[in-house]
Amino acid sequence: MENGIFNQLLKALMEYKGVGFISLQYRNKEGELSKRLMNIGAKLENAKKSDIDTLNEGVAYISSDKYTKADWDMAMAELKTSLVTPDKVRSDAQKNAYTVINENNGSVKINHNQLEFYLWAKSESKVVLEQGVYKVVKSSAKTIAKKSIQKAYMKSAKFRTMIIKNAEGTVKVNKQVINVDGEDRNEDVIEVVIAE
């Protein structure tokens, strides 16, 4: 993405106030290209509170041949603990790594170590356009159970940090369509609605 287009996109994100939606195409580090609908301005703390309530009320066990009920129960206990009393060292490291530069809704951050701008938002939908190449990960049964619980029941697991320069195609922010890769295209873009 050339600097002028990057600056235009960053400016549009910086001027965005409140809570609303943006649509974009995004290529991750594994090469996967996806079309995303992101809820910017959504509050992680609200999602965590909802997750605590959901987990405390109890959730239905999702059986799998990759973990046991005991793995599921341990995963549930650890997820509850992490929501109620997060790891202070890890939390401080995250806080110290980023500075929020869009105070209106917290959606734009800069990473001091990488010197890159990030979009922080809740993922509402994702359609994979091109598959990426992912390395095989050997997770423990408890970790697989945690991921299953997060995917099925936890709102906080839907929050994403995305490198702004990895956006491709068109990005629509507050009725402004930005063609970030310079290619001419006729493309349907999801309407952005700002919640008042």
C-alpha positions in Angstrom: 0.0 0.0 0.0 1.5 3.3 -1.0 2.0 6.0 1.6 -0.7 8.4 0.2 -3.3 5.7 0.3 -2.1 4.5 3.7 -2.4 8.0 5.1 -5.9 8.4 3.6 -7.0 5.2 5.3 -5.4 6.1 8.6 -7.0 9.5 8.5 -10.4 8.0 7.9 -10.0 5.6 10.8 -8.7 8.3 13.1 -11.7 10.6 12.4 -14.2 7.7 13.0 -16.2 8.4 16.1 -18.4 6.1 18.1 -19.3 2.5 17.4 -19.9 1.2 13.9 -18.8 -1.1 11.2 -16.2 -1.1 8.5 -15.6 -3.6 5.7 -12.3 -4.6 4.3 -10.2 -7.3 2.6 -7.3 -8.4 4.7 -4.3 -10.6 4.1 -2.8 -12.2 7.2 0.8 -13.3 7.7 0.0 -16.8 6.5 -1.2 -15.4 3.2 -4.9 -15.9 3.7 -7.1 -13.3 2.1 -10.5 -12.7 3.7 -13.3 -10.2 3.4 -14.1 -8.9 6.9 -16.9 -7.0 8.6 -15.4 -5.4 11.7 -17.2 -3.6 14.6 -15.0 -0.8 15.6 -15.5 0.9 19.0 -16.9 -2.4 20.5 -15.7 -2.7 24.1 -13.7 -5.7 25.1 -14.6 -5.2 28.8 -18.3 -5.5 27.9 -17.5 -8.8 26.1 -15.5 -10.1 29.0 -18.3 -9.3 31.4 -20.8 -11.2 29.2 -18.3 -14.1 28.9 -18.0 -14.4 32.7 -21.8 -14.5 33.0 -22.1 -17.1 30.2 -19.4 -19.4 31.7 -20.8 -19.0 35.3 -24.2 -20.0 34.0 -22.7 -23.1 32.4 -22.4 -24.0 28.8 -23.2 -27.2 27.0 -20.3 -29.7 26.6 -19.2 -30.0 23.0 -17.9 -33.6 22.6 -14.9 -34.3 20.5 -12.5 -37.1 19.9 -9.6 -34.6 20.5 -10.4 -34.0 24.2 -12.1 -35.5 27.2 -14.8 -34.1 29.5 -12.1 -33.7 32.1 -10.0 -31.6 29.6 -13.2 -29.5 28.9 -13.8 -28.9 32.6 -10.1 -27.9 33.2 -10.4 -25.5 30.1 -13.6 -24.0 31.5 -12.0 -23.4 34.9 -8.9 -21.8 33.3 -10.9 -19.6 31.0 -13.0 -18.3 34.0 -9.9 -17.6 36.0 -8.3 -15.7 33.1 -11.4 -13.5 32.7 -11.7 -12.7 36.4 -8.0 -12.4 37.2 -6.0 -11.9 34.0 -2.2 -12.5 34.1 -0.8 -9.1 35.2 2.6 -9.5 33.5 0.9 -10.4 30.2 -1.7 -7.6 30.5 1.0 -5.0 31.3 3.1 -6.2 28.4 0.1 -5.7 26.0 -0.6 -2.3 27.4 3.0 -1.2 27.2 3.4 -2.5 23.6 0.6 -0.3 22.1 -0.5 3.3 22.4 -4.1 4.0 21.4 -4.0 7.0 19.0 -7.8 7.2 18.2 -9.2 8.2 21.6 -12.7 8.5 20.1 -13.2 4.7 20.1 -9.9 3.0 20.7 -9.8 1.4 17.2 -6.3 2.6 16.1 -3.2 1.7 18.0 0.5 1.9 17.2 2.9 -0.9 18.2 6.1 0.6 19.6 8.2 -2.5 18.9 7.1 -3.0 15.3 6.4 0.6 14.5 3.1 -0.4 12.8 -0.4 0.9 13.0 -3.1 -1.6 14.0 -6.8 -1.7 13.8 -8.5 -3.1 17.0 -12.1 -4.3 16.4 -14.5 -7.1 16.9 -14.8 -9.5 14.0 -18.5 -9.8 13.0 -18.0 -11.9 9.8 -15.2 -13.4 7.8 -15.3 -14.9 4.3 -12.1 -16.6 3.2 -11.3 -15.6 -0.4 -7.9 -17.3 -0.7 -6.6 -20.0 1.7 -3.3 -19.3 3.5 -0.5 -21.7 4.4 -0.7 -22.6 8.0 1.9 -24.6 9.9 0.7 -27.7 11.7 0.3 -27.0 15.4 0.2 -29.8 18.0 -2.0 -28.4 20.8 -2.8 -30.2 24.0 -6.3 -31.6 24.5 -7.0 -28.9 27.0 -6.0 -26.2 24.6 -8.2 -27.6 21.9 -11.1 -27.7 24.4 -10.4 -24.0 25.2 -10.5 -23.0 21.6 -13.8 -24.9 21.1 -15.3 -23.1 24.1 -14.0 -19.7 22.9 -15.4 -20.2 19.4 -18.8 -21.4 20.5 -19.5 -19.2 23.5 -17.1 -16.3 24.1 -17.6 -12.8 22.7 -14.2 -11.7 23.8 -12.6 -14.3 21.5 -13.9 -12.4 18.4 -11.7 -9.3 19.0 -8.8 -8.9 16.5 -5.8 -6.7 16.0 -5.0 -6.3 12.3 -2.0 -4.5 10.7 -3.6 -1.6 8.7 -1.1 -1.9 5.9 -2.2 -5.5 5.2 -5.7 -4.3 4.0 -6.3 -5.0 0.3 -9.0 -4.1 -2.3 -11.4 -1.5 -0.9 -12.1 -0.4 2.6 -15.3 1.4 3.5 -15.2 3.7 6.5 -18.2 5.9 7.2 -19.4 6.0 3.6 -15.9 6.7 2.3 -14.6 4.0 0.0 -10.8 3.8 -0.1 -9.2 1.7 -2.9 -6.1 0.7 -0.9 -4.2 -1.3 -3.6 -4.8 1.1 -6.6 -6.5 -1.4 -8.8 -9.7 -0.3 -10.6 -12.7 -2.5 -9.6 -16.4 -2.5 -9.3 -17.0 -4.1 -6.0 -19.9 -4.4 -3.6 -18.9 -2.8 -0.3 -20.9 -3.3 2.9 -22.7 -0.2 4.1 -21.2 1.4 7.2 -23.6 2.3 9.9 -22.6 4.4 13.0 -24.6 3.7 16.1 -25.5 6.9 17.9 
